[in-house]
Amino acid sequence: MKTVYTIEEVKLQGIKKAVQVWPLTIKQFRRVAAVLNTIQNPKEGEEEKLIMDILLEATAIAMETFEPSLSDVEVLEDHVDMPTMDYILNIATGVTINDPNQKAAQAQS
């Protein structure tokens, strides 16, 4: 039997055991993508929501798969920083959150 994805171990602040992270199933990916979509298309009344809070919410949803005890935003925010959230979301969704090539392409268009 062959696995077509890799499992990464991510060390979180204040947690001794590394968390294993892998690509999300389509069902979980859709939930995370819907939250990430609010960065470019904010819901009415949420226009002032910080990008950091949106990324934190998306990461918490992903953590339901990897480490359910960290699926609460208030718990998770005690153990991650921005680069770690970006890394987890990159592995889980395959989307690079702070891709400099994408930003350059958007600036040119």
Sequence and secondary structure as in RCSB ss.txt:
>XXXX:A:sequence
MKTVYTIEEVKLQGIKKAVQVWPLTIKQFRRVAAVLNTIQNPKEGEEEKLIMDILLEATAIAMETFEPSLSDVEV
LEDHVDMPTMDYILNIATGVTINDPNQKAAQAQS
>XXXX:A:secstr
    S  EEE  TT SS EEE    HHHHHHHHHHHHTTTS  TT TT  HHHHHHHHHHHHHHHH GGG SHHH
HTTT  HHHHHHHHHHHHS  TT HHHHHHHHH 
